[in-house]
Amino acid sequence: MRMVSKILAGKLFDPNLRQLVPDQLITVCRATGVVLDVETFTSSAVPALLDDPDTIDLRHLTLSPGFVDAHVHFFLHSYTETSWVDQVTKESLAERTVRATIHAKRTLMAGYTSVRDLGTEGAEDADIGLRKCLSGPNPLIPGPRYFTANRAIVSTGSYGPKSSVRVNQEGVEGIVGAEAADGTAECIRVVRKQIGAGADCIKIYADYPARSRLTDVAPRLGTRSIRCFSYDELKVLIDTAHQYNVNIAAHAKTPSVIKDLLALGIDTLEHASEISTSPEVIRTLASPTCRTVLVPTVAAYYSTSQRTGDWSVWETVKKSFEAVLAAGLGNIAIACGGDTGVFSHGENALEMELMVRLGAPWEWVLRWGTLGGWECIGNRMTQDDLDGGDNAVPFGWIGRGWAADIVGLEGDLETDFAQTIRRVQFVMKRGRVYKLDGRETVF
């Protein structure tokens, strides 16, 4: 049996050029799941190509590399359905895992062929098992390439869930939303433990509203994000991950903490919602020597404001994203990650839609949502690491030797970006077709 597919693309988005390239023929090896060649086809060659049963004619669609969501939580579902606390403390691990499989499929069918899950949020180590079920040429369940952070790392007392009765106890009935570490020795130990458990990356909470129990008597103090780790603790967290050549992401909103993270070489910065107040941080992010990738998660803030009716935080987030754009397109490395799970899985495209709505050119946004995802997730992989495994092949660009992760979109990206990125008619991951003519091929 032949294991090669040929795909006719009327238009193909090239994230390097940030352009739509016409009349491209993509040759894919289904056995290895990588692209063998990309070349221009002529109209005279089309009849012979269409005679080949292994040719897929997508000239009526715009093709793009598979989308990448660099910040998801598969073990959470929309807070409009159930609050975070109730999900973590009232839904069993079995239920949360079953939900995660549904979220994985919805995500793939929305055109997202790779995601990075930044913490199981109380679902223990279930992400490691889920990754196995999503991997290989014949995965147990359909879903994207799945990069895991296992249990996020926090400082004692800072994170939830928090008992209303035993206020000095971590978690509720033994359930904790992340793993606590205090002091440099313990920070080193926990990073090593999670890497040994199989985490693709490390996620830390560099700041958080640690004094949340003050909210009923001092709302501003109770909701303000404050530093969770000392400078020395941050340094060993980052350095230990880097010793293993593992990427490390930091939840951080406050400029003073972000300044330290950038100085210490953090790989990715999640949220950064208050940086509009610090021109120094913006300049550092935009400097040629900065390797940190920003993941703004604007969709999480927007959906939260929709849910609560309080748009004040959203206004702060808008200002910060606009400040990033003002620093010059291409000067700050950006990846698209919605913190998906705060809002519904399958609606991941809201992040890209909002970025365009806030003034970013669609070509840049689609680059951030494809190749930018690889630059975020795979930025510590060397050529020797790329052995062709599911999580060891480059993705986010359609080129020779890159992952055969391809989506086909109905519409016009240039004139109707928001609707077009949601009209996903074709999905290929690892050389296998999961959606064709708008219909799922795997159930």
SVG drawing of the C-alpha trace seen along z (x, -y; Angstrom):
<svg xmlns="http://www.w3.org/2000/svg" viewBox="-23 -53 46 55">
<polyline fill="none" stroke="black" stroke-width="0.4" points="0.0,0.0 1.3,-3.4 1.9,-5.6 2.2,-9.0 -0.6,-11.6 -0.5,-14.6 -2.5,-17.7 -3.5,-20.4 -3.7,-23.8 -5.2,-26.8 -3.6,-29.1 -1.1,-28.1 -0.2,-30.4 3.5,-30.6 4.2,-31.9 7.8,-32.8 6.7,-35.0 3.4,-35.9 1.8,-35.5 -0.6,-33.4 1.3,-31.4 -0.9,-30.2 -1.0,-26.8 1.1,-24.6 1.4,-20.9 2.2,-19.3 3.6,-15.7 3.1,-13.9 4.4,-10.6 1.6,-9.0 4.0,-6.5 6.3,-9.1 3.7,-11.9 6.1,-14.5 6.0,-16.6 8.2,-15.3 8.0,-18.2 6.2,-21.5 6.2,-22.8 4.2,-24.9 1.9,-23.1 0.7,-24.2 -2.9,-23.9 -1.7,-21.4 -0.5,-19.0 -3.8,-19.0 -5.7,-16.3 -2.9,-13.7 -2.8,-14.5 -6.5,-14.1 -6.3,-10.7 -4.3,-9.6 -6.5,-8.2 -4.0,-9.5 -4.5,-13.1 -6.6,-15.3 -8.0,-18.3 -8.3,-21.3 -7.9,-24.1 -11.2,-25.6 -9.8,-26.1 -7.0,-28.2 -4.5,-25.8 -2.4,-26.7 -0.1,-24.8 -2.1,-23.3 -2.9,-25.9 -1.1,-25.8 -2.6,-26.7 0.4,-27.2 -1.7,-27.5 -4.5,-25.1 -5.9,-23.1 -7.6,-20.0 -8.6,-18.9 -10.7,-22.1 -13.9,-23.1 -15.5,-26.5 -16.1,-28.4 -19.5,-29.4 -20.4,-25.7 -18.7,-25.0 -16.4,-27.1 -12.7,-26.2 -13.1,-25.3 -16.0,-23.0 -14.3,-21.3 -11.2,-20.6 -12.9,-19.5 -16.2,-17.9 -15.5,-16.3 -13.7,-12.9 -10.4,-12.2 -12.2,-9.7 -14.8,-12.4 -12.1,-15.0 -10.1,-12.6 -13.1,-11.6 -13.8,-15.3 -10.1,-15.8 -10.5,-13.3 -13.6,-15.1 -11.7,-18.4 -8.8,-16.9 -11.1,-15.9 -12.9,-19.2 -9.5,-21.0 -8.3,-18.9 -11.5,-19.4 -11.2,-23.1 -7.9,-23.0 -5.5,-22.9 -3.0,-20.1 -0.6,-21.0 -1.2,-22.3 0.8,-22.8 -1.1,-22.0 0.2,-24.1 -1.0,-22.2 -3.6,-19.5 -5.1,-21.7 -5.6,-19.0 -5.9,-16.1 -2.6,-14.8 -0.5,-13.1 -3.3,-12.3 -1.8,-14.4 1.1,-11.9 -1.3,-9.1 -3.4,-11.2 -0.4,-12.1 0.3,-8.4 -3.3,-7.9 -3.0,-10.9 0.3,-9.8 1.6,-7.6 0.4,-6.7 -2.8,-5.0 -3.7,-6.9 -6.2,-5.6 -8.2,-8.8 -8.1,-11.7 -6.5,-14.9 -3.6,-17.2 0.1,-16.8 0.1,-17.1 2.9,-18.8 2.5,-18.5 3.6,-20.5 2.3,-18.0 1.7,-19.8 2.4,-23.5 4.8,-24.7 3.6,-27.2 4.8,-28.5 3.1,-27.2 -0.2,-29.0 -0.5,-30.8 -2.7,-28.6 -6.1,-26.9 -8.3,-25.2 -8.4,-26.6 -10.4,-25.2 -12.8,-27.6 -12.5,-25.6 -8.8,-24.5 -7.2,-27.7 -3.6,-26.5 -4.1,-23.3 -2.9,-23.0 -5.8,-22.0 -9.1,-20.5 -9.4,-16.8 -5.9,-16.2 -6.6,-17.8 -4.2,-20.6 -4.3,-22.6 -0.5,-22.6 2.6,-21.4 4.2,-23.5 7.9,-24.1 9.7,-26.4 13.4,-27.3 16.0,-26.7 16.6,-23.0 13.0,-22.1 12.5,-24.1 15.3,-22.1 13.9,-18.8 10.4,-19.5 11.6,-20.5 13.7,-17.3 10.8,-15.2 8.4,-16.5 10.9,-16.1 11.5,-12.6 7.7,-12.0 7.7,-12.8 6.8,-16.5 7.6,-18.2 8.0,-21.5 7.8,-23.1 5.2,-25.7 5.6,-28.0 3.4,-30.6 5.8,-33.5 3.0,-35.8 -0.5,-35.1 -3.2,-36.6 -1.7,-34.7 -3.6,-36.7 -7.0,-35.7 -8.5,-35.1 -8.5,-38.8 -10.9,-39.4 -14.0,-39.7 -12.4,-42.4 -9.8,-44.0 -10.8,-43.3 -7.9,-45.0 -5.3,-43.3 -7.1,-39.9 -7.1,-40.1 -3.7,-41.7 -1.1,-39.5 2.1,-39.4 5.5,-37.6 5.4,-33.9 9.1,-33.1 12.3,-34.9 14.8,-35.8 17.0,-32.9 14.1,-30.5 13.2,-31.7 16.8,-31.3 17.1,-27.7 13.7,-26.8 14.8,-28.2 18.4,-27.0 17.3,-23.5 14.9,-23.2 17.5,-24.5 20.1,-22.0 17.8,-19.3 17.3,-21.4 13.6,-21.7 11.4,-24.7 10.0,-26.6 6.9,-28.8 5.9,-31.4 2.5,-32.7 3.3,-36.4 1.4,-39.6 3.3,-42.2 6.2,-44.1 8.6,-43.8 8.4,-40.0 8.5,-39.9 11.7,-42.0 13.4,-39.3 12.1,-36.5 13.5,-38.1 16.8,-38.7 16.9,-35.0 16.1,-33.7 12.5,-32.5 11.4,-30.8 7.8,-31.8 5.8,-34.5 2.1,-33.7 -0.4,-36.6 1.9,-39.6 -1.4,-41.6 0.1,-44.6 3.2,-45.4 1.7,-48.5 2.7,-50.3 6.4,-49.4 8.1,-50.7 11.3,-49.1 9.8,-45.6 8.4,-46.3 11.9,-47.5 13.5,-44.3 11.0,-42.0 11.7,-43.9 15.4,-43.8 17.3,-41.7 18.9,-39.6 15.6,-38.6 14.6,-35.0 11.5,-35.0 8.2,-34.2 5.1,-36.1 1.8,-34.3 -0.8,-37.0 -3.9,-34.8 -6.2,-37.7 -9.1,-35.3 -9.1,-34.2 -9.5,-37.8 -12.2,-38.6 -14.2,-35.5 -13.9,-36.2 -15.1,-39.8 -18.1,-38.4 -18.9,-36.0 -18.6,-38.5 -19.7,-41.7 -16.6,-43.5 -14.5,-44.9 -11.9,-46.7 -9.2,-44.0 -9.9,-43.6 -9.1,-47.3 -5.7,-46.7 -5.1,-43.7 -6.0,-45.7 -3.5,-48.4 -0.7,-45.9 -1.3,-44.1 -1.5,-47.5 1.8,-48.4 3.4,-45.2 2.2,-46.0 3.5,-49.5 7.0,-48.1 7.1,-47.0 5.8,-43.9 8.3,-41.2 10.3,-42.8 8.6,-40.7 8.3,-37.0 4.6,-36.0 2.7,-32.7 -1.1,-32.3 -2.4,-30.6 -5.8,-31.3 -5.6,-29.7 -8.3,-27.6 -10.3,-25.7 -11.3,-29.0 -13.5,-29.1 -14.7,-26.2 -12.3,-23.9 -12.9,-24.0 -13.3,-27.8 -9.5,-28.2 -9.6,-30.6 -11.0,-33.3 -7.4,-34.2 -6.4,-34.9 -9.7,-36.7 -9.2,-39.1 -5.6,-39.8 -6.8,-41.0 -9.7,-42.9 -7.1,-44.7 -5.1,-45.9 -2.7,-43.1 -2.4,-42.4 -4.0,-39.0 -0.8,-37.8 1.2,-38.3 -1.5,-36.7 -1.7,-33.6 2.1,-33.4 1.9,-33.6 -0.8,-30.9 1.3,-28.5 5.1,-28.8 5.1,-31.0 3.7,-28.0 6.7,-25.9 9.1,-28.7 7.4,-28.7 7.1,-25.0 10.2,-23.7 12.7,-26.5 15.0,-24.3 15.1,-21.3 18.3,-20.8 18.5,-19.0 19.7,-15.9 16.4,-15.9 14.2,-15.8 14.0,-12.1 10.5,-12.1 8.5,-11.2 5.2,-12.9 6.7,-15.6 10.1,-15.6 9.3,-16.9 9.0,-20.6 5.5,-21.9 3.9,-25.2 5.2,-25.5 4.5,-23.3 7.9,-22.5 10.1,-19.5 10.9,-17.5 8.2,-19.4 5.1,-17.8 2.3,-17.1 -0.1,-19.0 -2.4,-20.9 -5.8,-22.7 -8.1,-23.8 -10.2,-26.9 -13.2,-28.1 -13.4,-31.8 -11.1,-34.8 -8.5,-35.4 -7.7,-38.8 -11.2,-40.2 -12.9,-38.0 -10.3,-36.6 -12.5,-36.0 -15.0,-33.8 -12.5,-32.1 -10.3,-30.6 -13.5,-29.0 -14.6,-27.5 -12.3,-24.5 -13.1,-22.1 -10.0,-19.9 -7.7,-18.7 -4.6,-16.5 -2.3,-15.6 0.8,-13.5 -0.2,-12.8 -3.6,-11.3 -6.9,-13.0 -9.2,-13.7 -11.7,-16.0 -12.6,-16.2 -15.3,-18.4 -16.2,-19.6 -17.0,-16.2 -15.1,-14.1 -13.5,-11.0 -12.6,-9.5 -15.2,-9.0"/>
</svg>
